[in-house]
Amino acid sequence: MNTTNESERSELENLLPWHAAGTLSVREAQSVEAALARDPELKRRYELVREELAQTIHLNETLGAPSARAMTELFAKIDAEPKRHAAPSLNLGARIAEFFGALSPRTLAWSAGAAALAIVLQAAVIGGIAFREQSTGYQTASVSGAASGDGSYALIRFQPQATAADITRFLETNKLSIAGGPAAGGLYRVRIAETKLPKADRDQRMQALQSDKIIGFIAPTE
Amino acid sequence: MQAASDDVLIGRIANGDRLAMQVLFARHHVRVYRFVLRMVRNEATAEDLISEVFLDVWRQADKFEGRAAVSTWLLSIARFKALSALRRRGEEELDDEKAAAIEDQADDPEVTLAKKDKGAVLRQCLTKLSAEHREIIDLVYYHEKSVEEVAGIVGIPEATVKTRMFYARKKLSELLKEQGIDRGWP
């Protein structure tokens, strides 16, 4: 083995403890896996690391747990602290996460439903305005092609544990919009394409959407 | 209902939410206790220290910026507290030889078992490592901390984390060899 390979091996060998603990980046883990597959000596040394890992966990797990005294003392000290005035956290991400985290799935479903209803009502109002404008003779060049009946739609039920952030991310990533719902069973009518897709394309699109973990149910609809 | 993330709990604690503190404590106190106990080697001191660690969390939650995982932040505070306690006790100079002597003197039934069980010998040798080596082994293997996180907790460069881990493992192999187990490494 030449110097470069020796140095590369040594570099990878140093990462074995983290590889065994599962704390390497995907790229590093792949490099280590590839090296383990082609280097039997490295693989043998990796077994030593795994042995150390197992026994370190065993040792720590036999250390027991603290008595209730630690918790009692902590909260006695906390109660003796000056009263704190609630101030809004500066961490916006945590605040948003906390807001949605505080909602039960049922509340979340109602909220999402209310939001969807607001979108539908808004669409109806805008549609009404557009219709009135059309009826008075004013028409832009773009309106004629945007017939409301076009597009491909699906009925979707989200998993109960899906958060509003998950749903928003799913809709944005896949360029979807909620066209109606929630209906009975928490089903939403979602536009999956702006044009009427051929059956094969629609099925393919549905299959791709179904692979997302927040989808509980999906079926084509008109 | 999904469990609130550690970051969310810290946000609530910053606003004085006592219940959030109880949840965070329940979630992490055993691991923090074990980390501290391995350093100070005294259960009563370790218990005192974990209440100090979590009191610091209560007081400083509004300063937590979320750049590291909450568990990493907890271990950093715990390490600082444990080192301060060791300094107070005048044990910071406890070297490998003294530590090993203490372990050897203990009437540990595991020693007898160790002769038959390789795993038990390995565990026995883990207790004989220096404080520095024990710490890094625990952080990597038990507390599942990445190179970057260990560097943050211990306050050393990432390259040093890797070399320190190497020397800790090398020392472990030497201790095993003294017990009649030759691993053929390093």
Boltz contact constraints between the chains, C-beta under 6 A:
constraints:
  - contact:
      token1: [A, 14]
      token2: [B, 162]
      max_distance: 6.0
  - contact:
      token1: [A, 14]
      token2: [B, 166]
      max_distance: 6.0
  - contact:
      token1: [A, 17]
      token2: [B, 140]
      max_distance: 6.0
  - contact:
      token1: [A, 17]
      token2: [B, 165]
      max_distance: 6.0
  - contact:
      token1: [A, 21]
      token2: [B, 140]
      max_distance: 6.0
  - contact:
      token1: [A, 21]
      token2: [B, 141]
      max_distance: 6.0
  - contact:
      token1: [A, 21]
      token2: [B, 144]
      max_distance: 6.0
  - contact:
      token1: [A, 23]
      token2: [B, 144]
      max_distance: 6.0
  - contact:
      token1: [A, 23]
      token2: [B, 146]
      max_distance: 6.0
  - contact:
      token1: [A, 45]
      token2: [B, 185]
      max_distance: 6.0
  - contact:
      token1: [A, 48]
      token2: [B, 183]
      max_distance: 6.0
  - contact:
      token1: [A, 48]
      token2: [B, 185]
      max_distance: 6.0
  - contact:
      token1: [A, 53]
      token2: [B, 141]
      max_distance: 6.0
  - contact:
      token1: [A, 55]
      token2: [B, 119]
      max_distance: 6.0
  - contact:
      token1: [A, 55]
      token2: [B, 122]
      max_distance: 6.0
  - contact:
      token1: [A, 55]
      token2: [B, 123]
      max_distance: 6.0
  - contact:
      token1: [A, 56]
      token2: [B, 137]
      max_distance: 6.0
  - contact:
      token1: [A, 56]
      token2: [B, 141]
      max_distance: 6.0
  - contact:
      token1: [A, 56]
      token2: [B, 142]
      max_distance: 6.0
  - contact:
      token1: [A, 57]
      token2: [B, 142]
      max_distance: 6.0
  - contact:
      token1: [A, 59]
      token2: [B, 123]
      max_distance: 6.0
  - contact:
      token1: [A, 59]
      token2: [B, 126]
      max_distance: 6.0
  - contact:
      token1: [A, 60]
      token2: [B, 34]
      max_distance: 6.0
  - contact:
      token1: [A, 60]
      token2: [B, 142]
      max_distance: 6.0
  - contact:
      token1: [A, 63]
      token2: [B, 34]
      max_distance: 6.0
  - contact:
      token1: [A, 63]
      token2: [B, 37]
      max_distance: 6.0
  - contact:
      token1: [A, 65]
      token2: [B, 30]
      max_distance: 6.0
  - contact:
      token1: [A, 66]
      token2: [B, 33]
      max_distance: 6.0
  - contact:
      token1: [A, 66]
      token2: [B, 47]
      max_distance: 6.0
  - contact:
      token1: [A, 69]
      token2: [B, 47]
      max_distance: 6.0
  - contact:
      token1: [A, 70]
      token2: [B, 47]
      max_distance: 6.0
  - contact:
      token1: [A, 70]
      token2: [B, 50]
      max_distance: 6.0
  - contact:
      token1: [A, 70]
      token2: [B, 51]
      max_distance: 6.0
  - contact:
      token1: [A, 73]
      token2: [B, 51]
      max_distance: 6.0
  - contact:
      token1: [A, 74]
      token2: [B, 51]
      max_distance: 6.0
  - contact:
      token1: [A, 74]
      token2: [B, 54]
      max_distance: 6.0
  - contact:
      token1: [A, 77]
      token2: [B, 55]
      max_distance: 6.0
  - contact:
      token1: [A, 78]
      token2: [B, 58]
      max_distance: 6.0
  - contact:
      token1: [A, 84]
      token2: [B, 16]
      max_distance: 6.0
  - contact:
      token1: [A, 86]
      token2: [B, 15]
      max_distance: 6.0
  - contact:
      token1: [A, 86]
      token2: [B, 16]
      max_distance: 6.0
  - contact:
      token1: [A, 89]
      token2: [B, 11]
      max_distance: 6.0
  - contact:
      token1: [A, 89]
      token2: [B, 14]
      max_distance: 6.0
  - contact:
      token1: [A, 94]
      token2: [B, 7]
      max_distance: 6.0
  - contact:
      token1: [A, 94]
      token2: [B, 8]
      max_distance: 6.0
  - contact:
      token1: [A, 94]
      token2: [B, 11]
      max_distance: 6.0
  - contact:
      token1: [A, 97]
      token2: [B, 8]
      max_distance: 6.0
  - contact:
      token1: [A, 98]
      token2: [B, 8]
      max_distance: 6.0
  - contact:
      token1: [A, 98]
      token2: [B, 11]
      max_distance: 6.0
  - contact:
      token1: [A, 101]
      token2: [B, 4]
      max_distance: 6.0
  - contact:
      token1: [A, 101]
      token2: [B, 8]
      max_distance: 6.0
  - contact:
      token1: [A, 104]
      token2: [B, 1]
      max_distance: 6.0
